[in-house]
Amino acid sequence: MSPPPVIGAAMTLDELEIHRNWLFDKQRDLELQDFTTADVLNGDWAALAERARKLLNGYQGRLGIHGPFWGFTIASQDPDIRAVVAKRMRQGLDVCAAIGATQMVSHSPYSTWSYNNLDNNKGERDRVLEYVHLTMRDAVKQAEDIGVVIVLENIEDIDQYARVALADSFNSPAVAVSIDTGHAHYAHGSTGAPPVDYYVKAAGDRLHHVHLQDADGYADRHWALGEGNILWRSVFAALADLTNNPRLIVEIKDKSKIPASVEYLALLGLGQ
């Protein structure tokens, strides 16, 4: 029997200073979350990048960032807005190149409204794909050039297959799928979406990244693992069928509980 997967975490540089020894002990995957806002990306983020490089001296795990997402969608119909979003994505990839990150999280364009209306308006599915490609085409080329994978994370997604089809439509190794367990559980509890493990099964080996957070199916809780009611055994059973070793990233509000979240998975025999 294979050993349980090593679990990583999402955090800021301030939190990395606190959890650095824990992270380095098993060379856990890391997702830095300092580079999501326009203020940072339009400013002098070089100092943050230098701080990241110093803190990660000797780090051998897989490094990623959460890319920009505040206030926009990657499927905007407005060409002026698409230009800003495209710029933000390129800026995020510039950060990846500067700190050696090989993955960037981006948010899904699909909403509850989308689920009920994509087939209500003729050609709407194709239009969403077109808008996303117009937004992301330069970023995808840049990601290919620098060896970064952009992973598309579910937000309100009810249809577990639409985002997978969107990733596939790029026909590029630089675009893959992410799953946020809390977002999927919210969609399951509040909008009738399938359970979390169905999202994993739908993504298959297109799944390169998972945000692990617990929730109650009502809101985006980002609770420590074990504090909600996600059925973790079913999630990890689905993950065990994959062959591509996705990054498993604890993403919770109370970062002091990151080690405890991993300990919870360890007690269940699901992670280490």
Disulfide bonds with the S-S distance in Angstrom:
none
